């Protein structure tokens, strides 16, 4: 029996269908409780009520003697997990309780589900230690426990699950060393990120011939990275970021011929990129950010030989070195390049123009100078560019108003998925996690430079642009009426420039605009009151002697303070909506913070 697009509660009358073998109620709008009588249908083999709004604890005393498959995931069930199904059914092979609100410990009597092959307990609030009785599940192939509060060690008993193929215990509170039992397992996918594991990588793990994906990101593992690629013949993805591994980058990794994703960011690795890395011909995504690497010229010379490389993240390395310019590097397949926070000197290199597939470019927080190249418009897929916090001069190239990826994103190629997550941190401390670069908002950030000249009317063509930040430059002239053409715009910051004229009334059409600042310019006239403008705080307009409007405070400061900018903040305008009329006469204090950095791993 199947039902789609149903609403309301699950009818008790279904329990009268005593010959029912398949009950599929998934992906509906069902709410209320799961009727206890449904868990006594002797012929029921499959029950799927996933993706609804069902609530309450699971009914006790179930007796489903024929049940083989149970999926109640993605609901709002709570209370302790009842493993009574294991008492009454010897045939159950799949049990999915994930994405609910279950609490308490993982029940020890799961060990009695002797036929169980797939167990999903992920995304709940389970705690306590992992019961040793799970070792009895000799047929278990997939075990998902991620995003819970399970603690204690991962004991040696895990090695008795001889048929286990996929184990995900990430985002829990496991601690201690990883057990050296992987030679007993046929484990292909091992995810244990965001726990408190310490010590060295077990020898049985780094010599496993079965491992395909290894993710130990965000622990406190240490020692050298001693993967034995001669034995790990199926290894395709390695994420050891945000640990305490030390020493030079291990050149033995170059023997992992199938490796497509490698993340070693935020460790204590140093020295140069090994010459042997040029042999990583299958490599697509590489992050070496937040280490102590040197010699960027050598690194790029080597990595250009990785012909399939599409994502390269090198931030917080190569401190104060020169950006290689008079060379002819070839990164033809590169879609994401991020080298911020390196204090690199020099100018934007011409070899970058050969990377026609670029979707994302971040060169912020360096000491680059010179003009922004006119040929950037040739990046037809580019939708995210951050050149902030440098020393670029000259005009903003008018060709930036022709970026096809910001005019019509349908022309862009598929969004790039990665084998490791990207993180960014916003000003309120929230951490945003992305599985690929497509999650980032379409952005042009040229703030904190020395750019001069006008704002081009052609910016109005960028209908897909969400964030335009031009703060702290020397831009002059008026704000074009055509800016209203950026219909997707959420953030517009033109503050601390030399702009004059009036605020165009056409900006009232920007219905998605949530953060706006034209503070400390030479603007005059009335502040618009339509659209979003009454929601912006006084700090959005201060420092313009000629502006008039009810959004302004009674007293405006006349000089612009130039605050130190913090690397891990994002522009946030904090303030109370200024109501109609000023009744109290006191000043509202509003802070304006600016963020321009990406973080590709955990901030410690």
MODAQUI-V301425 format. One record per residue. RES is the residue in one small letter. SS is DSSP state (A for helix, B for strand, O for the rest). Layout:
RES;SS  RES;SS
This chain:
x;O  x;B  x;O  x;O  x;O  x;O  x;B  x;B  x;O  x;O  x;O  x;A  x;A  x;A  x;A  x;A  x;O  x;O  x;O  x;O  x;O  x;B  x;B  x;B  x;O  x;O  x;O  x;O  x;B  x;B  x;B  x;B  x;O  x;O  x;O  x;A  x;A  x;A  x;A  x;A  x;O  x;O  x;O  x;O  x;O  x;B  x;B  x;B  x;O  x;O  x;O  x;O  x;B  x;B  x;B  x;B  x;O  x;O  x;O  x;O  x;O  x;O  x;O  x;O  x;O  x;O  x;O  x;O  x;B  x;B  x;B  x;O  x;O  x;O  x;O  x;B  x;B  x;B  x;B  x;B  x;O  x;O  x;O  x;O  x;A  x;A  x;A  x;A  x;O  x;O  x;O  x;O  x;O  x;B  x;B  x;B  x;O  x;O  x;O  x;O  x;B  x;B  x;B  x;B  x;B  x;O  x;O  x;A  x;A  x;A  x;A  x;A  x;O  x;O  x;O  x;O  x;O  x;B  x;B  x;B  x;O  x;O  x;O  x;O  x;B  x;B  x;B  x;O  x;B  x;O  x;O  x;A  x;A  x;A  x;A  x;A  x;O  x;O  x;O  x;O  x;O  x;B  x;B  x;B  x;O  x;O  x;O  x;O  x;O  x;O  x;B  x;B  x;O  x;O  x;O  x;A  x;A  x;A  x;A  x;A  x;O  x;O  x;O  x;O  x;O  x;B  x;B  x;B  x;O  x;O  x;O  x;O  x;B  x;B  x;B  x;B  x;B  x;O  x;O  x;O  x;O  x;A  x;A  x;A  x;O  x;O  x;O  x;O  x;B  x;B  x;B  x;O  x;O  x;O  x;O  x;B  x;B  x;B  x;B  x;O  x;O  x;O  x;A  x;A  x;A  x;A  x;O  x;O  x;O  x;O  x;O  x;O  x;B  x;B  x;B  x;O  x;O  x;O  x;O  x;B  x;B  x;B  x;B  x;O  x;O  x;O  x;O  x;O  x;O  x;O  x;O  x;O  x;O  x;O  x;O  x;O  x;B  x;B  x;B  x;O  x;O  x;O  x;O  x;B  x;B  x;B  x;B  x;B  x;O  x;O  x;A  x;A  x;A  x;A  x;A  x;O  x;O  x;O  x;O  x;O  x;B  x;B  x;B  x;O  x;O  x;O  x;O  x;B  x;B  x;B  x;B  x;O  x;O  x;O  x;A  x;A  x;A  x;A  x;A  x;O  x;O  x;O  x;O  x;O  x;B  x;B  x;B  x;O  x;O  x;O  x;O  x;B  x;B  x;O  x;O  x;A  x;A  x;A  x;A  x;A  x;A  x;A  x;A  x;O  x;O  x;O  x;O  x;O  x;O  x;O  x;B  x;B  x;B  x;O  x;O  x;O  x;O  x;O  x;O  x;O  x;O  x;B  x;O  x;O  x;O  x;O  x;O  x;O  x;O  x;O  x;O  x;O  x;O  x;O  x;O  x;B  x;B  x;B  x;O  x;O  x;O  x;O  x;O  x;O  x;B  x;B  x;O  x;O  x;O  x;A  x;A  x;A  x;A  x;A  x;O  x;O  x;O  x;O  x;O  x;B  x;B  x;B  x;O  x;O  x;O  x;O  x;B  x;B  x;B  x;B  x;O  x;O  x;O  x;A  x;A  x;A  x;A  x;A  x;O  x;O  x;O  x;O  x;O  x;B  x;B  x;B  x;O  x;O  x;O  x;O  x;B  x;B  x;B  x;B  x;B  x;O  x;O  x;A  x;A  x;A  x;A  x;A  x;O  x;A  x;A  x;A  x;A  x;O  x;A  x;A  x;A  x;O  x;O  x;O  x;O  x;O  x;B  x;B  x;B  x;B  x;B  x;B  x;B  x;B  x;B  x;O  x;O  x;O  x;O  x;O  x;B  x;B  x;B  x;B  x;B  x;B  x;A  x;A  x;A  x;O  x;O  x;O  x;B  x;B  x;B  x;O  x;O  x;O  x;O  x;B  x;B  x;B  x;B  x;O  x;O  x;O  x;A  x;A  x;A  x;A  x;A  x;O  x;O  x;O  x;O  x;O  x;B  x;B  x;B  x;O  x;O  x;O  x;O  x;B  x;B  x;B  x;B  x;O  x;O  x;O  x;A  x;A  x;A  x;A  x;A  x;O  x;O  x;O  x;O  x;O  x;B  x;B  x;B  x;O  x;O  x;O  x;O  x;B  x;B  x;B  x;B  x;O  x;O  x;O  x;A  x;A  x;A  x;A  x;A  x;O  x;O  x;O  x;O  x;O  x;B  x;B  x;B  x;O  x;O  x;O  x;O  x;B  x;B  x;B  x;B  x;B  x;O  x;O  x;O  x;O  x;O  x;O  x;A  x;A  x;A  x;O  x;O  x;A  x;A  x;A  x;O  x;O  x;O  x;O  x;O  x;B  x;B  x;B  x;O  x;O  x;O  x;O  x;O  x;O  x;O  x;O  x;O  x;O  x;O  x;O  x;O  x;O  x;O  x;O  x;O  x;O  x;O  x;O  x;O  x;B  x;B  x;B  x;B  x;O  x;O  x;O  x;O  x;O  x;O  x;O  x;O  x;O  x;O  x;O  x;O  x;O  x;O  x;O  x;O  x;O  x;O  x;B  x;B  x;B  x;B  x;B  x;O  x;O  x;B  x;O  x;O  x;O  x;O  x;O
